[in-house]
Amino acid sequence: MFVALIKQAIKFGIVFLYGSTGEIIIEKSGHLNLGIPGVMCFGAIGGCLGANLARNAGLADSGIIFVAILMAMLLGAMMGVVYGLFTITLRCNQNVTGLTITTFGTGVLGFWGSMMSNEGTTFYRVSKVFTAPFFGEVGTDGFSQMFLSHGVLVYVGIIITALVAIFMKRTKTGLNLKAVGENPAAADAAGINVIRYKYLACIIGSAISGIGGAFYLLDCTRGSLEYVIDAMGWLAVALVIFSLWRPGLCIIGSFIFGLLYIMPNYITGVSLAEKELVKIIPYVATALVLIIISFFNKRETQPPASLGLSYFREER
């Protein structure tokens, strides 16, 4: 049971990892996107549509995966453009815009899912492509089953997060992005195109989060449309705070969140209400992290200084 628990914790943790990595990129630009759950819903739709189109076109497994990821990123990026248009160009309230996208995305996924169910459409055959172990046949030992028996998107998620961490810390563009999130007026005065950085962060971050939605539906739930994704999206947003806005810590935090999320399914001898209590632990842990960092008040543990604030260039 322990091996199965760890394996599932890693798999579900990757969903959080995709969502939180995308959100970190967006927040580093100074934008709080509470629309990540909705973005992940659109990513799920895009991934399923892309996978089925590729399968019907007779593409190989690698082609199906590529098209699914591409479609998930495309729909996620599209919602990033919408979010950027409202919050960057029109300077609308970021919280309201994000919540609107989440509500819209959840509703569209529910409608699309019910429509597909009525038509008898199944994604099970497609999901086998994503759940197939990336390393082929693996051993029956605990290590192989826990860490080497996952589909390709698990390892892609870890690689993307590691690359984002390096990008943020080691590249000029990444440092410019952080400067935009800390003080956009100063960044603008230094010759950095603030608007461009904000738009690119919203688009790229949303595209990455979109992959998380597709992964959840095509791998974790094996193509079942009975599951909802918005709860996973909210936990991904919470993980950003839990990991102190650091992509590297997100990898560890995602496993912890995945473990706590899936653990109730492996707990026996307790009531359903007690199992549900376990699921709130990530939110409680996030609240505790907020309390702790507020006491220490160190700059490296704080969010970007301009997070949630619209930038008015004429006030420079």
C-alpha positions in Angstrom: 0.0 0.0 0.0 2.9 2.3 0.7 4.3 2.0 -2.8 0.9 2.7 -4.3 0.4 5.7 -2.0 3.7 7.3 -3.0 3.1 6.6 -6.7 -0.3 8.3 -6.6 1.1 11.2 -4.5 3.7 11.9 -7.1 1.1 11.7 -9.9 -1.4 14.1 -8.3 1.4 16.3 -7.1 2.5 16.9 -10.7 -1.0 18.4 -11.4 -0.3 20.9 -8.6 3.3 21.4 -9.9 2.1 22.5 -13.4 -0.5 24.9 -12.0 1.8 26.4 -9.4 4.8 26.8 -11.8 2.6 28.7 -14.2 1.2 30.8 -11.4 4.7 31.6 -10.1 5.7 33.0 -13.5 2.6 35.2 -13.6 3.0 36.4 -10.0 6.6 37.2 -10.6 5.4 39.8 -13.1 3.2 41.4 -10.4 -0.1 39.8 -11.3 -2.2 37.6 -9.0 -4.1 35.3 -11.3 -6.9 33.6 -9.4 -8.1 32.3 -12.7 -5.6 29.4 -12.7 -8.4 26.8 -11.8 -10.3 28.0 -14.9 -7.2 28.0 -17.0 -6.6 24.4 -16.0 -10.2 23.5 -17.0 -9.6 24.9 -20.5 -6.3 23.0 -20.6 -8.2 19.8 -19.9 -10.6 20.5 -22.7 -7.7 21.3 -25.1 -5.8 18.2 -24.1 -8.7 15.9 -24.6 -9.7 17.5 -27.9 -6.1 17.4 -29.2 -5.6 13.8 -28.1 -8.7 12.6 -29.8 -8.1 14.5 -33.0 -4.6 13.0 -33.1 -5.9 9.5 -32.5 -8.5 9.8 -35.1 -5.9 11.1 -37.5 -3.9 7.9 -36.9 -0.9 9.5 -35.3 1.5 7.5 -33.2 1.5 7.6 -29.4 4.2 10.3 -29.4 2.1 12.4 -31.9 -1.0 12.1 -29.7 0.9 13.3 -26.7 2.5 16.2 -28.6 -0.8 17.4 -30.1 -2.6 17.1 -26.7 0.1 19.1 -25.0 0.0 21.7 -27.8 -3.7 22.1 -27.6 -3.7 22.3 -23.8 -1.1 25.0 -23.9 -2.9 26.8 -26.7 -6.2 27.0 -24.8 -4.3 27.9 -21.6 -2.4 30.6 -23.4 -5.6 31.9 -24.8 -7.0 32.4 -21.3 -3.7 34.1 -20.4 -4.3 36.6 -23.2 -7.8 37.3 -22.0 -6.5 37.8 -18.4 -3.7 40.1 -19.7 -6.1 42.1 -21.8 -8.4 42.8 -18.8 -5.7 43.3 -16.1 -2.8 44.8 -18.1 -4.4 46.8 -20.9 -7.7 47.7 -19.3 -6.3 47.6 -15.8 -9.3 45.8 -14.3 -9.2 44.4 -10.8 -7.0 41.3 -10.9 -8.9 39.3 -8.3 -12.3 39.9 -9.9 -10.9 39.0 -13.4 -9.2 35.8 -12.1 -12.4 34.7 -10.3 -14.4 35.4 -13.4 -12.1 33.2 -15.5 -12.3 30.4 -12.9 -16.1 30.5 -12.9 -16.2 30.6 -16.7 -13.7 27.8 -17.1 -15.4 25.5 -14.6 -18.8 26.1 -16.3 -17.5 25.5 -19.8 -15.8 22.3 -18.7 -18.9 21.1 -17.0 -21.0 21.8 -20.1 -18.5 20.2 -22.4 -18.2 17.2 -20.2 -21.9 16.6 -20.0 -22.2 17.0 -23.8 -19.4 14.4 -24.4 -21.0 12.1 -21.9 -24.4 12.3 -23.7 -22.7 11.5 -26.9 -21.1 8.5 -25.3 -17.6 9.7 -26.0 -14.9 8.0 -24.1 -11.3 9.0 -23.6 -10.1 5.8 -22.0 -8.2 4.5 -25.0 -6.5 7.9 -25.3 -5.6 7.9 -21.7 -3.6 4.7 -22.0 -1.1 6.7 -24.1 -0.5 9.0 -21.2 -0.5 6.5 -18.4 2.0 4.2 -20.2 5.4 4.2 -18.3 7.8 6.5 -20.0 10.7 4.1 -19.3 8.8 1.1 -20.7 8.6 -2.1 -18.7 9.9 -1.5 -15.2 10.7 -3.8 -12.4 8.3 -4.8 -9.6 10.6 -3.4 -6.9 9.3 -0.5 -4.8 11.7 2.1 -6.3 10.8 1.3 -9.9 7.1 1.3 -9.1 7.2 4.6 -7.2 9.5 6.6 -9.4 9.9 5.0 -12.9 6.4 3.8 -13.7 4.9 7.1 -14.6 3.8 8.6 -17.9 5.9 11.1 -19.8 4.1 14.2 -18.5 5.2 13.5 -14.9 8.9 13.9 -15.9 8.1 16.8 -18.3 6.5 18.7 -15.4 9.6 18.3 -13.2 11.9 19.3 -16.1 9.8 22.4 -16.8 9.8 23.5 -13.2 13.6 23.0 -12.9 14.1 25.1 -16.1 11.8 27.8 -14.8 13.9 27.9 -11.5 17.1 28.3 -13.5 15.5 30.9 -15.8 14.3 33.0 -12.8 17.7 32.9 -11.1 20.3 32.7 -13.8 19.1 34.5 -16.9 18.9 38.3 -17.6 15.3 37.9 -18.9 14.3 36.1 -15.7 15.9 38.8 -13.5 14.1 41.5 -15.6 10.8 39.7 -15.0 11.4 39.8 -11.3 12.3 43.5 -11.5 8.9 44.1 -13.3 7.1 42.4 -10.4 9.0 44.2 -7.7 9.0 47.7 -9.1 7.5 48.2 -12.6 8.2 51.9 -12.7 11.9 51.4 -11.9 12.1 48.6 -14.5 10.4 50.8 -17.1 12.9 53.6 -16.3 15.7 51.1 -16.8 14.5 50.4 -20.4 12.6 47.2 -19.7 9.4 46.8 -21.7 7.1 46.2 -18.7 3.9 45.6 -20.7 5.6 43.0 -22.9 7.0 41.1 -19.9 3.7 41.1 -18.2 1.8 39.8 -21.2 4.4 37.1 -21.9 4.4 36.0 -18.2 0.6 35.7 -18.3 0.6 33.8 -21.6 3.4 31.4 -20.8 2.3 30.8 -17.2 -1.2 30.1 -18.3 0.1 27.7 -21.0 2.0 25.7 -18.5 -0.9 25.6 -16.1 -3.1 24.3 -19.0 -0.9 21.3 -19.3 -1.7 20.5 -15.7 -5.4 20.4 -16.5 -4.9 18.1 -19.4 -2.6 15.8 -17.4 -5.2 15.5 -14.6 -7.9 14.5 -16.9 -5.9 12.2 -19.3 -3.6 10.6 -16.7 -4.8 10.9 -13.1 -8.5 10.2 -13.9 -7.8 8.1 -17.0 -10.1 10.2 -19.2 -13.1 10.3 -16.8 -15.2 13.4 -17.1 -16.8 12.9 -13.7 -14.0 14.7 -11.9 -13.6 18.4 -11.4 -10.4 20.3 -11.8 -11.1 23.6 -10.1 -10.2 22.2 -6.6 -6.8 21.1 -8.0 -6.3 24.6 -9.3 -7.0 26.3 -6.0 -4.5 24.0 -4.3 -2.0 24.9 -7.0 -2.5 28.6 -6.1 -2.0 27.7 -2.4 1.2 25.8 -3.3 2.7 29.0 -4.7 2.5 30.6 -1.2 3.6 27.3 0.5 6.7 27.2 -1.6 7.5 30.9 -1.0 7.3 31.8 -4.7 10.3 29.5 -5.5 9.9 27.0 -8.4 12.5 24.7 -6.8 10.5 24.4 -3.6 7.4 23.7 -5.6 8.7 20.3 -6.5 8.9 19.3 -2.9 5.7 21.1 -2.0 3.8 19.4 -4.8 4.7 16.0 -3.5 3.5 17.0 0.0 0.3 18.4 -1.4 -0.2 15.3 -3.5 0.4 13.0 -0.6 -2.2 14.9 1.6 -4.7 15.0 -1.3 -4.6 11.3 -2.0 -4.0 10.0 1.5 -7.7 9.8 2.5 -8.2 7.1 -0.2 -5.7 4.9 1.7 -7.0 5.6 5.2 -9.2 2.8 6.7 -11.2 2.6 9.8 -12.3 6.2 9.9 -15.4 8.1 8.9 -15.8 10.0 5.7 -15.9 13.3 7.6 -12.5 12.5 9.2 -11.1 11.6 5.7 -12.3 15.0 4.4 -10.4 16.7 7.3 -7.1 15.5 5.9 -7.9 17.3 2.6 -7.9 20.7 4.3 -4.4 20.3 5.7 -2.7 21.9 2.6 -4.8 25.0 3.1 -4.1 25.1 6.8 -0.4 24.6 6.1 -0.4 27.5 3.6 -2.1 29.7 6.2 0.6 28.8 8.7 3.3 29.6 6.2 1.8 33.0 5.7 1.8 33.6 9.4 5.4 32.5 9.8 6.8 34.6 7.0 4.9 37.6 8.2 6.6 37.3 11.6 10.1 37.0 10.1 9.3 39.6 7.4 12.4 38.8 5.3 12.3 40.1 1.7 13.3 36.8 0.2 10.2 35.1 1.6 7.8 37.8 0.6 5.7 38.0 -2.7 6.6 40.5 -5.4 6.2 44.0 -4.0 3.8 45.0 -6.8 1.7 41.8 -6.7 -1.9 42.6 -7.5 -1.3 46.2 -8.4 -2.0 47.7 -11.8 0.8 49.6 -13.4 0.0 53.1 -14.7 2.9 54.2 -16.9 1.9 57.9 -16.8 2.5 58.0 -13.1 6.1 57.2 -13.5 
